[in-house]
Amino acid sequence: MPQFIHHEEVKGNRVQRELPNGHKQWRTDFVKAPEGQDAPQAFLAESTPKRLLRTHYHEVDQFQIIMHGGGVLGKHKLAPLGVHFTRAYTPYGPIINNDQGIGFMTLRARKDWGRAQYLPEKREELNAITHRTPWQVTELGEFVYQGDANIYTFRQIRDERGLGAFTLTLKPHASINAPDPTQTDGQYIVITKGSAVYNGASHASTSVAFVKPEDGPQKLVAGADGMEALVLNFPRRVPVVEKALRTSTQFKVWQCDLCAFSYDEAVGMPDEGIAAGTRWEDVPESWTCPDCSTGKSDFQMRVVN
């Protein structure tokens, strides 16, 4: 049976680390994998304003929830309760904190044995991994109040292996069954506002629980102050065939070798001043990948049958 862990229970294990240039980082473990076990990990990572965390990758799939503060990840804005999902061996970054610093919850269904692998130092090791399917997405969910209990499904955080992200919104004393985790590699439930009554006990924000696939859908009942929660489903660990990217005889698609971000000449990137129809050779040489910040030299043209 899942166990909710509240921030008050674990704040005593908060560890401070001194970083270069006067910055500081703090880590608070919510779910700690026992030594030698391939078990879930969940921790709150916080750091000081204007800190830069270099582009890196991990050896496992992971979710990150922005809990407070913000900044940018590559060229993507980070804001509270925004969710970032990264597949194993997918570089992302850099992360640059704003004036408030940043605090994000890192959630993994399985322990990351290798920890952060920074680029360019680990580029050779990354290139040697032939089975990886790099992909990442950042999305801000919505908390919808249309009735007593609501589930909102994130539009982009999904795949054919069971990946999914959801918000739960409950009015006081309302109940709901969380999304089904049985066809996933596990699920996290994070209470972000109000409280939930589960297994006879009240669990307030911020509380975290890991749900094993065999545990099935969990029933939550909101407390007297209602409840908001994020539910995050990890994709199953099975081989997957990546779908070919769209192209045409006129325009081409270019893909980052490191993180799999794609640039479609037909679409361009209007938000960055690159109009639809802009050829790859006409994209400025100073342009960098929005997801991992590498340059144009790390892009290859995708051949689509």
WOMOTA-V128226 format. One record per pair of residues at least 4 apart in sequence whose ideal C-beta (glycine too) atoms are under 7 Angstrom apart, sorted by the first residue. I is the first residue (numbers start at 0). J is the second residue. D is the distance in whole Angstrom. If there is no record, write none. Layout:
# WOMOTA-V128226
I_J_D ; I_J_D
This chain:
# WOMOTA-V128226
0_198_7 ; 0_214_7 ; 1_208_4 ; 1_209_6 ; 1_210_5 ; 1_214_6 ; 1_217_6 ; 2_208_6 ; 3_197_6 ; 3_202_4 ; 3_206_5 ; 3_207_7 ; 3_208_4 ; 4_8_6 ; 4_9_6 ; 4_29_5 ; 4_30_7 ; 4_206_6 ; 4_207_5 ; 5_202_6 ; 5_203_6 ; 5_206_5 ; 6_10_6 ; 6_205_5 ; 9_27_6 ; 9_28_6 ; 9_29_6 ; 10_27_6 ; 12_27_6 ; 12_28_6 ; 13_25_6 ; 13_27_4 ; 14_25_7 ; 14_26_5 ; 15_23_6 ; 15_25_5 ; 16_23_7 ; 16_24_5 ; 17_23_6 ; 18_22_4 ; 18_23_6 ; 18_24_6 ; 18_50_7 ; 22_46_6 ; 22_47_5 ; 22_50_4 ; 23_46_7 ; 23_47_5 ; 24_44_7 ; 24_45_7 ; 24_46_5 ; 25_45_4 ; 26_42_6 ; 26_44_6 ; 27_42_6 ; 27_43_4 ; 28_42_5 ; 29_41_4 ; 29_42_6 ; 29_43_7 ; 29_207_5 ; 30_39_5 ; 30_40_6 ; 30_41_4 ; 30_207_7 ; 30_209_6 ; 31_40_7 ; 32_36_6 ; 32_38_4 ; 32_39_7 ; 32_40_5 ; 32_110_4 ; 33_38_6 ; 37_109_5 ; 37_110_6 ; 38_110_6 ; 39_107_6 ; 39_108_6 ; 39_185_7 ; 39_209_5 ; 40_107_4 ; 40_110_5 ; 40_111_7 ; 41_104_7 ; 41_106_5 ; 41_187_7 ; 41_207_5 ; 41_209_7 ; 42_105_6 ; 43_66_7 ; 43_102_6 ; 43_104_5 ; 44_103_6 ; 44_105_6 ; 45_100_7 ; 45_102_4 ; 46_50_5 ; 46_96_6 ; 46_100_6 ; 46_101_6 ; 47_100_5 ; 48_96_6 ; 48_97_7 ; 48_98_5 ; 48_99_6 ; 48_100_5 ; 49_96_6 ; 50_96_5 ; 51_93_5 ; 51_95_5 ; 52_92_6 ; 52_93_6 ; 52_94_4 ; 53_92_6 ; 53_93_5 ; 53_117_5 ; 54_90_5 ; 54_91_7 ; 54_92_4 ; 54_93_5 ; 54_118_5 ; 54_291_5 ; 54_292_5 ; 55_90_7 ; 55_92_6 ; 55_115_4 ; 55_116_6 ; 55_117_5 ; 55_118_6 ; 56_88_6 ; 56_89_6 ; 56_90_5 ; 56_116_5 ; 56_125_7 ; 57_61_6 ; 57_87_7 ; 57_111_5 ; 57_115_7 ; 58_87_6 ; 58_88_7 ; 58_111_6 ; 58_112_6 ; 58_113_5 ; 59_87_5 ; 59_107_5 ; 59_109_5 ; 59_111_5 ; 60_86_6 ; 60_87_5 ; 60_108_7 ; 60_233_6 ; 60_234_6 ; 61_85_6 ; 61_105_6 ; 61_106_7 ; 61_107_5 ; 62_82_6 ; 62_84_5 ; 62_106_4 ; 62_187_7 ; 62_231_5 ; 63_83_4 ; 63_103_5 ; 63_104_7 ; 63_105_5 ; 64_80_7 ; 64_82_6 ; 64_103_6 ; 64_104_4 ; 64_189_6 ; 64_229_6 ; 65_69_6 ; 65_77_5 ; 65_78_6 ; 65_79_5 ; 65_80_6 ; 65_81_5 ; 65_101_7 ; 65_103_5 ; 66_79_7 ; 66_102_5 ; 66_103_6 ; 66_104_6 ; 67_79_6 ; 67_102_5 ; 68_96_7 ; 68_97_6 ; 68_99_4 ; 68_100_5 ; 68_101_4 ; 68_102_6 ; 69_77_5 ; 69_78_5 ; 69_79_7 ; 69_97_5 ; 69_99_7 ; 69_101_6 ; 70_77_5 ; 70_94_6 ; 70_95_5 ; 70_96_4 ; 70_97_5 ; 70_101_5 ; 71_75_6 ; 71_76_6 ; 71_77_6 ; 71_95_5 ; 72_77_6 ; 72_83_6 ; 72_91_6 ; 72_92_6 ; 72_94_5 ; 72_137_6 ; 73_91_7 ; 73_92_6 ; 73_288_7 ; 73_289_5 ; 73_290_5 ; 73_291_6 ; 73_292_5 ; 74_289_4 ; 75_137_5 ; 75_289_7 ; 77_81_6 ; 77_101_7 ; 78_139_6 ; 80_139_7 ; 80_140_7 ; 80_191_6 ; 81_137_6 ; 81_139_5 ; 82_138_6 ; 82_140_6 ; 82_153_7 ; 82_156_6 ; 82_164_5 ; 82_229_7 ; 83_135_7 ; 83_137_5 ; 84_135_6 ; 84_136_6 ; 84_156_5 ; 84_162_7 ; 85_89_5 ; 85_91_5 ; 85_135_4 ; 86_132_6 ; 86_133_6 ; 86_134_5 ; 86_135_7 ; 87_131_7 ; 88_125_7 ; 88_128_5 ; 88_131_4 ; 88_133_6 ; 89_133_4 ; 89_134_6 ; 89_135_5 ; 89_258_5 ; 89_259_7 ; 90_118_6 ; 90_257_5 ; 90_258_5 ; 90_291_4 ; 91_135_5 ; 91_258_7 ; 91_290_6 ; 91_291_6 ; 92_291_6 ; 92_292_6 ; 93_292_6 ; 96_100_5 ; 96_101_5 ; 104_189_7 ; 106_187_5 ; 106_231_6 ; 107_111_6 ; 108_184_5 ; 108_185_4 ; 108_233_4 ; 116_121_4 ; 116_124_7 ; 117_121_6 ; 118_122_6 ; 121_125_6 ; 122_126_6 ; 123_127_7 ; 125_257_7 ; 132_239_6 ; 132_241_6 ; 133_258_5 ; 133_259_4 ; 134_259_5 ; 135_258_6 ; 135_290_6 ; 136_155_5 ; 136_156_6 ; 138_153_5 ; 138_155_5 ; 138_156_6 ; 140_151_6 ; 140_153_5 ; 140_164_7 ; 140_166_5 ; 140_229_7 ; 141_151_5 ; 141_166_6 ; 142_151_7 ; 142_166_5 ; 142_168_5 ; 142_227_5 ; 143_149_5 ; 143_151_5 ; 143_168_6 ; 144_149_7 ; 144_168_6 ; 145_149_6 ; 147_169_7 ; 147_170_5 ; 147_173_4 ; 148_169_5 ; 148_173_5 ; 148_174_7 ; 148_175_4 ; 149_168_4 ; 150_165_6 ; 150_167_6 ; 150_178_7 ; 151_165_6 ; 151_166_4 ; 152_165_6 ; 153_164_4 ; 153_165_7 ; 156_162_6 ; 156_163_7 ; 156_164_4 ; 157_162_6 ; 157_163_5 ; 158_162_4 ; 158_234_6 ; 159_239_7 ; 160_234_4 ; 160_235_5 ; 160_237_6 ; 160_239_6 ; 161_182_5 ; 161_183_4 ; 161_232_6 ; 161_234_5 ; 161_235_5 ; 162_232_6 ; 162_233_7 ; 162_234_4 ; 163_178_6 ; 163_232_4 ; 164_231_5 ; 165_178_5 ; 165_230_4 ; 166_227_7 ; 166_229_6 ; 167_175_6 ; 167_177_7 ; 167_219_7 ; 167_226_7 ; 167_227_7 ; 167_228_4 ; 167_230_6 ; 168_227_6 ; 169_173_4 ; 169_175_6 ; 169_221_4 ; 169_225_6 ; 169_226_4 ; 170_221_7 ; 170_225_5 ; 171_221_6 ; 171_223_5 ; 171_224_7 ; 171_225_5 ; 172_220_7 ; 172_221_6 ; 173_221_5 ; 174_218_6 ; 174_219_7 ; 174_220_4 ; 175_219_6 ; 176_216_5 ; 176_218_5 ; 177_188_6 ; 177_216_6 ; 177_217_5 ; 177_219_6 ; 177_230_5 ; 178_216_7 ; 178_230_5 ; 178_232_6 ; 179_215_7 ; 179_216_5 ; 180_185_7 ; 180_186_4 ; 180_210_5 ; 180_212_5 ; 180_214_7 ; 180_232_6 ; 181_212_5 ; 181_215_6 ; 182_235_7 ; 183_212_6 ; 183_232_4 ; 183_233_5 ; 183_234_7 ; 183_235_6 ; 184_233_4 ; 184_234_6 ; 184_235_5 ; 184_236_6 ; 185_209_6 ; 185_210_7 ; 185_211_6 ; 185_212_6 ; 185_233_5 ; 186_210_4 ; 186_230_6 ; 186_231_7 ; 186_232_5 ; 187_207_6 ; 187_209_6 ; 187_231_5 ; 188_208_5 ; 188_210_6 ; 188_217_7 ; 188_228_6 ; 188_230_5 ; 189_205_7 ; 189_207_5 ; 189_228_6 ; 189_229_5 ; 190_194_7 ; 190_195_6 ; 190_202_6 ; 190_203_7 ; 190_204_5 ; 190_205_7 ; 190_206_4 ; 190_226_7 ; 190_228_5 ; 191_204_6 ; 191_205_7 ; 191_227_5 ; 191_228_6 ; 191_229_6 ; 192_204_5 ; 192_226_7 ; 192_227_4 ; 193_204_7 ; 193_221_6 ; 193_222_6 ; 193_224_4 ; 193_225_4 ; 193_226_4 ; 193_227_6 ; 194_201_5 ; 194_202_6 ; 194_203_4 ; 194_222_4 ; 194_224_6 ; 194_226_6 ; 195_202_5 ; 195_219_5 ; 195_220_7 ; 195_221_6 ; 195_222_7 ; 195_226_5 ; 195_228_7 ; 196_201_5 ; 196_220_4 ; 196_222_6 ; 197_202_6 ; 197_219_6 ; 201_222_6 ; 202_206_4 ; 210_214_5 ; 210_217_6 ; 219_226_7 ; 221_225_5 ; 221_226_4 ; 222_226_7 ; 243_303_4 ; 243_304_7 ; 244_252_5 ; 244_254_7 ; 244_261_5 ; 244_301_5 ; 244_303_6 ; 245_252_7 ; 245_263_7 ; 246_250_7 ; 246_251_6 ; 246_252_5 ; 246_301_7 ; 246_303_5 ; 247_265_6 ; 250_263_7 ; 250_264_4 ; 250_265_4 ; 251_264_5 ; 251_279_7 ; 251_300_5 ; 252_261_5 ; 252_263_5 ; 252_301_5 ; 253_261_7 ; 253_262_5 ; 253_279_5 ; 253_298_4 ; 253_299_7 ; 253_300_6 ; 253_301_7 ; 254_259_6 ; 254_261_5 ; 254_298_6 ; 254_299_6 ; 254_301_5 ; 255_259_6 ; 255_260_5 ; 255_288_5 ; 255_291_7 ; 255_293_6 ; 255_297_6 ; 255_298_6 ; 256_297_5 ; 256_299_6 ; 257_291_5 ; 257_293_5 ; 257_297_6 ; 258_288_7 ; 258_290_5 ; 258_291_4 ; 260_288_5 ; 260_289_6 ; 260_290_4 ; 262_279_7 ; 262_298_7 ; 264_276_7 ; 264_277_6 ; 264_278_6 ; 264_279_6 ; 265_275_7 ; 265_276_7 ; 266_275_6 ; 267_273_5 ; 267_274_5 ; 267_275_4 ; 267_276_6 ; 267_277_5 ; 268_273_4 ; 269_273_7 ; 269_274_6 ; 269_275_7 ; 273_277_5 ; 273_282_6 ; 277_281_5 ; 277_282_6 ; 282_286_5 ; 282_295_7 ; 284_295_6 ; 286_295_6 ; 287_292_5 ; 287_293_7 ; 287_294_6 ; 288_292_6 ; 288_293_5 ; 293_297_4
